[in-house]
Amino acid sequence: MALPKLGTAQINDENIRLEVLHKNVIGKEFVFGKWNDKGGTETHLMYLGSVKTEKGKTYKIMNSVWVWGLSCRATSRILIFNGKNQYLGNYGLTTDAQLPTELNNGILIFRNLDPECDKKLVSKINFKKGLPQEFFRECNNKFGDSFIFDGEN
């Protein structure tokens, strides 16, 4: 599958997401498009892997960062797909530093990359019991952010 043309990454989200899922390469970042100060956009996708729940459902998890706008804004999300690569929804994050770093045995792992957060703290979200409607990611001193699933499960 050919890469999308400059500036069309957001329009072709479904195609590039499926391309990354079909490659089935865990932990490698794929970049589509090219941001520039004249209006180009860029999408970074990283497949983290899949988890099978206790009830037999399969969820595939992918990090997404869409870079856009003259001031190089970024929209960061955790994308959720079913076992048939159908998009179910996402968790919208505030920054790309809040994205999970890995999926290990059904547990989504968040390391604190933000300089404002305690680097020793690691948040772990268990997906084996199903897709959480909301989860809390700790930053420091019991402070952090809650993220809500936007979609269907």
C-alpha positions in Angstrom: 0.0 0.0 0.0 1.4 3.4 -1.0 1.9 6.1 1.6 -0.7 9.0 1.5 0.3 12.2 -0.3 1.5 15.2 1.6 -1.3 16.7 3.7 -3.8 13.8 3.3 -2.8 11.7 6.4 -5.8 12.8 8.4 -8.2 12.2 5.5 -6.8 8.6 5.1 -6.8 7.7 8.8 -8.7 4.5 8.3 -6.4 3.3 5.5 -3.1 4.1 7.3 -4.4 2.6 10.6 -5.3 -0.6 8.8 -1.9 -0.6 7.1 -0.2 -0.5 10.5 -2.5 -3.2 11.9 -1.8 -5.5 8.9 2.0 -5.0 9.3 1.5 -6.4 12.9 4.8 -4.9 14.0 4.7 -4.1 17.7 6.5 -1.0 19.1 7.6 0.5 15.8 6.4 4.0 14.9 5.1 4.6 11.4 4.9 8.2 10.1 2.5 9.2 7.4 2.5 12.7 5.7 4.8 15.5 6.6 4.0 18.5 8.8 5.3 21.9 7.7 4.5 25.5 8.7 2.5 26.0 5.5 -0.2 23.6 6.6 0.9 20.0 6.0 -0.1 17.3 8.5 1.6 14.3 9.9 0.3 11.2 11.6 2.5 8.9 13.9 1.1 5.5 14.6 2.5 2.8 16.8 0.9 -0.6 17.3 1.3 -1.8 20.9 -0.3 -5.3 20.5 -3.5 -7.1 21.3 -5.2 -8.4 24.4 -7.7 -11.2 24.8 -10.2 -10.5 27.6 -11.4 -13.0 30.1 -14.7 -13.1 28.1 -12.9 -13.9 24.9 -13.0 -10.5 23.2 -9.8 -9.3 21.4 -8.8 -5.7 21.5 -5.9 -4.2 19.4 -4.3 -1.1 20.8 -2.5 1.6 18.9 -1.0 5.0 19.8 -1.8 7.9 17.5 -0.3 11.4 17.3 -1.6 13.7 14.6 0.5 16.9 14.1 -1.3 19.8 12.4 -1.7 23.5 12.2 0.7 26.4 11.8 1.9 26.2 15.4 2.6 22.4 15.2 -0.2 21.3 17.4 -0.6 17.6 18.2 -3.7 15.5 19.0 -2.8 12.3 20.9 -5.0 9.3 21.3 -5.0 5.6 22.2 -6.9 3.9 19.4 -8.9 0.7 20.1 -9.8 -1.9 17.5 -11.5 -5.3 17.7 -10.0 -8.6 16.5 -11.3 -7.9 13.0 -9.4 -4.6 12.8 -12.6 -2.6 13.1 -12.2 0.8 14.9 -14.1 0.9 18.1 -13.1 4.2 19.6 -10.3 6.0 21.5 -9.0 7.6 24.7 -8.1 11.2 24.0 -5.0 12.4 25.8 -3.7 15.8 26.5 -0.1 15.4 25.3 1.9 12.7 23.5 4.0 12.3 26.8 0.9 10.7 28.3 0.8 7.8 25.7 1.4 4.3 26.9 4.8 2.9 26.3 3.9 -0.8 26.0 1.3 -3.5 26.3 2.5 -6.4 28.3 0.3 -9.5 29.0 -2.9 -7.5 28.7 -1.7 -4.6 30.8 -1.2 -1.2 29.3 1.9 0.5 30.8 2.4 4.2 31.1 5.8 5.5 32.0 6.0 9.2 33.0 7.9 11.0 30.3 6.6 14.5 31.2 9.3 16.4 33.1 6.6 17.6 35.5 5.8 14.0 36.6 7.6 11.6 38.9 9.7 9.3 36.6 9.6 6.5 39.2 5.8 6.2 39.0 4.3 3.8 36.4 0.6 3.5 35.8 -0.7 0.1 34.7 -4.2 -0.4 33.2 -5.6 -4.0 33.0 -7.5 -4.7 29.8 -8.0 -8.4 30.5 -11.3 -7.8 32.2 -12.5 -5.7 29.3 -12.2 -2.2 27.9 -12.3 0.3 30.8 -14.7 3.2 30.3 -12.4 5.4 32.3 -8.9 5.1 33.8 -6.5 7.2 35.9 -2.9 7.9 34.9 -0.8 9.0 37.9 1.7 11.9 37.4 2.9 12.6 41.0 1.7 12.8 44.6 -1.6 11.1 43.6 -2.2 13.8 41.0 -2.8 12.9 37.4 -5.4 12.7 34.7 -8.5 10.6 34.0 -9.2 9.5 30.5 -12.6 8.4 29.2 -13.3 6.0 26.3 -15.0 7.6 23.4 -16.6 4.9 21.3 -18.3 1.5 21.4 -17.1 -1.7 23.0 
